[in-house]
Amino acid sequence: RAVLHEAMEQQTISLAKAGIVATLNARTSILASANPVDSRYNPKKSVVENIQLPPTLLSRFDLIYLILDTPDAEADRRLAKHLVSLYHEHVELPKSDVDERFLRDYVAYARATCDPDIGRDARDALVEAYVRLRGGNQLRARRAKAIAATPRQLEGMIRIAESLARMRLEPDVRAADVDEAVRLMQTATLAAATDQTTGLLDMQAIATGVSAADRDMLNALIAELKTLIENFPVPRGSPIPVADVRDQLQDQADVELDQTLFLQAVAALVDDDVMTHHVRSGTFVRR
């Protein structure tokens, strides 16, 4: 993780081998894969919680695809037939129409000789696409305070659009390349960055690991807890049982009070010097 973070943030790789210390430039694309925690993806959790990669690292990938094992009769039948055929003799593997050596040489030639420029049409398309991603879902995004795109996504769209033009060995990036880059990014991040509680596209869930809905819920719980502590019928400086406070919060809530969220709210109020938390005695003391 540390090596990936340095390569993706600073575009360098630090080496220390046999007494030689060097810093090399990282000039390659990164294709990474990760398994979810407990080997099973939980759709009720965010991508950061499922993979347990730091948000600062995960948000640096331009495209994030979720490959989920969902039951599908036709796909399961094809997979089963392929696996069973591997145990037969004289199995003929499917051949590709593209020669592997030619493809490798073509990619190397394109990277070495083609450096497409972003023309006026492509620049205008990139600006409009970014503004559309930021405000295309304006009313719903304003209500949930969700951010559908950040400048990091704009840089990703530029890189993808340039790569599409480089694939064709063209000197300029077209507006169609920008449209395809936007489509790829939306398709890739739609499942990864969608907040399961609101159904909105929220890139902050990847950038920070916390969705806008969870952030709003935590802020509301902090405000409720602060009001309850300040109005609790005991003299200032007297202990307040944690169980009583939690029970009152649960009575006011419409759903089951999450223990992790409750502890985060307690920690926030302790940091703000609103109260102290005595873990051993299980009490709060209002300051």
N, C-alpha and C positions, 0 to 999 in steps of 0.2 A: 504493500500500500504506500509506503514512504517513497519507493522508487517511482511508482506511477504518479504520485502527487507532484514530485519534482519535475518529472518529464512533462506533465500536462500543464503545470503552472508556470514554470520557468523555461521550458523547452531545453533543459540540460539534463545530463546524467553524470553523477559523480562516481568515480571509480577509485578504489584504493586496493591495489593488488601488488604483492611482492615489493613493497616499499615504494611503489609508484602511485602518486596521487594526481589525478587528472579530472578535468571537467569537459565533457564532450557535448556537442550540440545534438539535440534530438530532432531529427528531420524525417519522421515517419508517422504514419497513421497508427492508431491503437485500436485493436479489436479485442475486446475482453468479454469473458462470460463469467457468470457467478450463479451459484445455487442458492436457493432461499434457505432460511433457517428451518431446521427440522425436516429439510428435504421436501417441503410442501409449501406452496405459495398461499398465503392467507390474504384473500381479497379485501378483508376488512381493515388491513393494515396498509400503510404507505410502502412505496418501493424501498425507501431508506430503512424502514423497520424490518422488511422482509429480507433484504440482502445484508443489512448491517454494514454498509459502506459509509464513510463520512460524506455528508452532503456536499462539502467542498470539493470532493473528488468526483462524486456521481454527477454533479451538475456540469462538469466540464466535458462530458460526452455529448456530441452533437445529436446522436440518435440513440434512443434507448428502446429496445424491443422486448416485450414480454412474451416468452414462448411457454404457454401454459398447457398442461396435460388435461385437456377437456375431453370427455367421452364423445366420440363421433364414429358411428358405425362404419362409414365408408373409409375414413382414414385409418381406423383400427384394423379393418380388413386388409388394406394395402400393406400396412406395417407387418401384420401377422404373416401374410404371404411372403413378404421379403425375408423375414427372419427364418421361416421354415425352409425357404429355397436355399439358404446358405448351408444347410445340412445335406443337400443333394450333391451328387457328383456331377462334374462338368457343368457348373453353373456359369452362364454367360452374363457377365456384368454389363450394364448398359454403357455404351460408348458416347462420349460427348462429341458434338459437331465441331467444337472449337479445339484446335491443337493447343495443348498446354504450353509447349515451348513458345509458340507464336504469341499466345496471350501474355506470357511473362515478358517477352521482348517488346511487345506493343506497349505494355504499361510502363516499362523502363524508358522507352523512347518518348512516350507522351510526357512523362515527368521531367525528362532531361531537356526537351526541345520546346514544349508548349507552356506558355505563361499568359493565359488570357487576361485581357483588360475588361474592366466593368464599364460599359458604355453608358450614355445618358439614359437610354430606355431601361437598361437593367438597374441603374441607380434609382430611377423613379419607381420602378417596380418593387425594389427592396424597401424603399421608404414607405410606400403604400401598404406593402404586406406587413411590415412591422406595426404600423399604426392600426391596421385592421386587426391584427392579433391582439393588440393592447386594448382596443375599444370596440371590437366587433360584437362582443357580448356585454355591452356597456351596462345595461340596466341590471342584469343578473350579477355581473361582476361587482358592480357598485354595492349591491345588497350584501354580497358575501365577502366583499373586500378581497377577491381573488385576483391574482396577477397571472394573466395568460401568457405573457412573454416578457423577457428581460433583455438587456443589451447582449448578454451572452448568447441568447438564441439568435439575435441578429447576426452576430459574428459567425455562428454556425451556418446560417442560411447563406452567407457570403462564401464560406468555404465549400459548401455543397454545390452552389451554383457554379463556382469556378471549376470544380472537379467534373461537373457534367459537360462543360465546354471543353475541358481538357480531354475528355474521353473521345470527342469528335475531332480533336486536333484543330480546333477553331481558335482564332486569335481574340475573339470578343465573346463576352457573356451575353446571351440573349435574355429577353424578358421571359421567354418560355422556360429557360433554365431556372429562373427565380421562382416561377410558378411550381415547377417540379420540386424544387428544394423545399418550398412551403408545404407541399403535399406530403413529401417524405417525412418532414419534421412533425406535422400534425398526426400522420398515421402512426409514427413511432411513439410519440409522447402521449397520444390520446389515452391509452390504457395506463401508462406509467404515471401520468401527472393528473389524472382525474380524481377529484375528491369523492370518495365513496359516499359521504354523508350528504353532499349537496349536488353531486353530478356535474360540477363545474371544473373546467380546466384550470388548474392552479399550479404554476411553475414553482411557487414558493415551497410546495411540498417536497420538491426535489432539491431546491437550492438551500433550504434551511432544515428540512426534515420534519417540519410542522406545517400542516395545512392551515388555511385561513379560518376554517370552521373550528378547528381545535384551538387556535389562538384566541378566537372570540369566546369560546367556551371557557377557557382558562381565565381570561380577563373578567368575564361575568362572575365566575366562581370566586375570584379574588375580591371583587367588590362586595359580593354577598357575605363572604367570610369576614371581611373587615367591618361591615356594618353590624354583623352579629356579635363580634368581639367587643366593639365599642359600646354596644347597647346591652351587653350581658349583665343581669342584675346582681353583680358582686362589686365590692369596692375595688378601686384601682390598686393593683399590686397583689390582689388575692388570686389564688389558683383557680383556673377554669378547667373542668374535666374535658379532655379531648372527645371522649365518647358522647358527652352531652351536646357538644358543638356539632359533631358529625350527625347525630340523630336529628337535630333541628334542621340542618342543611338538607338531610334526606327527606324530611317532611315537606320542605318547601320545593323540592325537585320533582319533576314529572317522571324522570327515569332513574335508574339505579346510579348512585353516586360512585364514580370511578375513584378507587383508592389512589392510583398514581396521580391523577389530576388533583385530588385533594392534598396530597403531599407537596405537589408543586405550588399550589396556592399558599400553603402554610410556609414553605420556604421563601416565597416572594414577600409575604408580610413580615417574616423574620428579618429579611434583608432590608426592608424599609423601616425597621425599628418600630413597627406597630405593636409587636408583642414578642415574647420569648417563648420558646418551646422546650419543655423539660421532658425528654423522652422517657427517662426512667419512671417518673411519677405519672406520666401520661396527662400532663396539664399544660395549659397556656397561662401566661401572665401578661395582662395588658399593661403597656408602658404608659 
